[in-house]
Amino acid sequence: MPISSTNEVVSPAGLRVRILILSDIHANPWALRAIEKDVGRVDYVLCAGDVVNYGPEPGACIAWLRERGAIVVRGNHDHAVAFHGDPRAAPAKAPLALAMRDWTRRQLSTDDLAWLARLPVRLTWRLDGLDFSLVHATPFDPLFDYHLTPQADPEQLDVLLAGAPSDIIVAGHTHLPLLRSHRRFEIINPGSAGQPLDGDFRAAYALWENGRTVLGRTAYDVSGISQAIDALPLRTAQRRQLQLAVCEGRL
């Protein structure tokens, strides 16, 4: 089970490098396609995990990332699907998370499940001497910690980021966009691409370009994913819960 890895690339001199940063896709390729159209050409894709679960098209999202050679770490839902574990979702979401975990496993090929299982929980990616440290939740607890929020105070951040090796921390998990500097770190949480929970249904992402990061949102037609959710073998209340998350950005 890969725990951590390091990759290094060097860009040609003078090239303007554009990096798309994603997290919490949650099996929503409709959102991915909208983001790709919105940002245009990028050189690299970084993903802070939770590629699958909750949404209706897990295989399509794995394929999208693999086709683009994305640098990806494992999220708690990826871990749960790959190893038939507990994603430790919030109590209000736990029954839905477990039901969709089992459904998701049945949709994925053996190769897709193996790909999820091979994802590291920590990864340091180096571009031209600049380190990007990817985790799903926090460097302190890469899979399950929800404390790296916009409201975190400096003392909390000292604990959550202790020992992190990088200039830039890329994380997800909270579904809340965050762009913040703390001591030597730049912290980037792009928000959730496929299941925002901040009251804004638009697909969220971050774009890093030659040292400057911007948070982005893009609207898309949710009718496709809405219809796919309606076809899921869930209780009516659970389908309604997913519809609220995708169509209204809330639970």
N, C-alpha and C positions, 0 to 999 in steps of 0.2 A: 504494500500500500504506500504510494509515494506521499511523503510528508512535506518535503520542500525540494525546490530545484532552483537553479540559476541559469539564465540565458543572457547572452550579450550580443548586441549587434552594433555595427558602426555604419552610419549613413554617409553617402558620398558628400564630399565637401560642397558646401553651398546649397544643398538640397533643402527645401522647405518640407519638414516632416510633420505629418498630420496623424494623430493617434485618436481613434474612436474608443472611448471608455464606456463600458456597459456593465450592468449588474441586474440580477433579479429579472431575467427574461421570462421565467415561469411558463415555458412552452407556448409562447405567443409570437409566432412568426409574422403575423400581421403588423405588430409593432416594430419588429426588426426591419421589415421591408420599408416601413415609413421612415425610420431613422436613416436607413441607408440612402433613401431618396433625398432626405433633408440635408445630410452632411456632404454628399458627393464623394469625391475621391479621398480615400485615406490610405496611409501606408501600413498601418498596423491596427489591430483590434485587440484590446485588453478587456477581459471579462472577469469580474469579481464573484462569479458563481451564481448558484440557483438558476441554472439553465432550464431545469425541468420542474415538474410537479405543479399542481393547480390547473394549468392550462391544458388545452385539448390537443396540441400538436408538438409533443416532446421531440420526436424524431426529426422533424423539420428544423427545429432550432439547433439541435446537435449538428445536423448536416450543414447548416448555414455557417456555424463557427468553424467546423472542420474544413470546409471548402475555402475559407478565407485565412486559414493558418492562424487562427486566433490564439492568443496566450490566455489561458483560462485556469482559474483555481476552483476547487470544489466548495460548493455551498452546503448548508445543512440539509437542504432538500435533495440535492444531487447525492449526498452521502446516504440519505435515507433510502432513496430509490436504488442506488447501487448495491447497498448492503442490507436491504430490508430492515432498516433501523428506524428509530424514532426521530423525526425532525425537530422535536421539542418546540412545536409551534405554540403560539399563545392559546390559552384555553378556549377562546371563542372560535379559533380556527383549527384546533387539533383534530376533531372528527373529520372535517373536510380534508385536511392534510393527509391523514392516514388512509382515507378512502381513495384519494387520488394517487397516493403513493403506490398502492396495489394495482390500480388501473394502469398507471404509467408504466410500471414494470412489464405488464403484459403487452404494451404497445411497442416496446423497444426490442431491437435485435440483440443477440448475444454480443455482437461487436459494439453496439452503442452502450450497453451496460458495462462492458469492459472498459470503454473509453471513460465513462464517468468514474469508475473505480480507480483508474490510473491518475486522475487529476490530483495534483498536489494540494495540500491545504494551505501551504505558504509557497510563494514564488517570488524571487527577486529577478527582475528583468532590467538589463542595463542597456541604455542607448547613449552612445557617445560619452560614456563616463557618468551619466546621470542614472541613478538607481530608482526604479519603480518597485515598491514592495506591495504585492497583491495578497490580500486575504479576503475572506468573505465577510467576517464580522469585525474582529479587532486583532492586532498583533498579540494581545494578551490571551485571547481565546478566539482562534480563527474561525470556528464554526457557529458558536451559539450566543456570543455576548451582544446584547442590544444597547450598550451604553454609549457607543460612539454616535451621538446625536448632535443636532445643531445646538442643543441646550447644555452640552457637556462643559463643565468648568475646567479651568487650567489644571487643577489638581487631579481631576479625573483623567484628563488627557495624559498627564505624566504617567499614570498607572497603565492606561490602556496601550500606550505607545512604547512602554519601556522595552528596551532591547531591540527595537525595530532598526534594521540596518540601513534604511534608505532615506533618500531625499524626499521622495513622494510616496505617500501611503494611499493606495487605492483599495477601497472597501465598499461594501454594500449592506445587505441584510436588513437595515431599518426601513428601506423603501423611501427614505427622506433625503433629497439632494443636499449636499454639503460641500462647500469649498471654503477651506479655512487654513490659515497659517498658525503653527504652534512651534515655538522654539526653532529647531532646524528643519521642521517638516512642513510640507504642504499636504493637506489631507483632502482627498477627492472621493466623495461618494456621488456617483452620477444619478442616484435615485433609481427607481425601478423602471426598466424598459417595458416590461409586460404587465405589471400589476401595481401601478402607483397607489399609494394609500394616503396621500396628502390632500385629497379633495380635488385633484386635477388629473383627469383621466389620460391626458396626453402622455405619449411615450417619452421617457426621460433618458438623457445621456449626457456625457461630457465629451468635449473635444479639446485635446491638447495640441497646440501648434507652436513649435519653436519656443517653448518656455512659457507660453500663456495658455491658461485653461479657462474655458467658458462652459457653463452649464446650459443645456438646451432642452427644449420640449417641442414635440411636434404632434399635431392632431392627426388622426387617421380614422377611417371608416370602421367602426367597431361592429358593423352588422355581420361580417364574416365570422369573427370569433364568438359573437353572441349566438349565432345559429349553431355553431359547433358546441358551445356549452349546453345549449338546449338538448342536444343529442346525447350528452353524457349520461351514463347509467347511475345517476345520483338521486337522492331524495329532492323533492321540489324545493325545500328550504335551502339545501346546499347549492342547487343550481342558481337560486336567487342570490345567495351570498357571493358566488363567483361573478354573476352579472353586475352586482353593485361595485365590486372591486374593479372590473374591467371598464364598465361604462360610466362610472361616476367617481372612481378613485377613492372609494371608502368601503368599509365593512358594514 
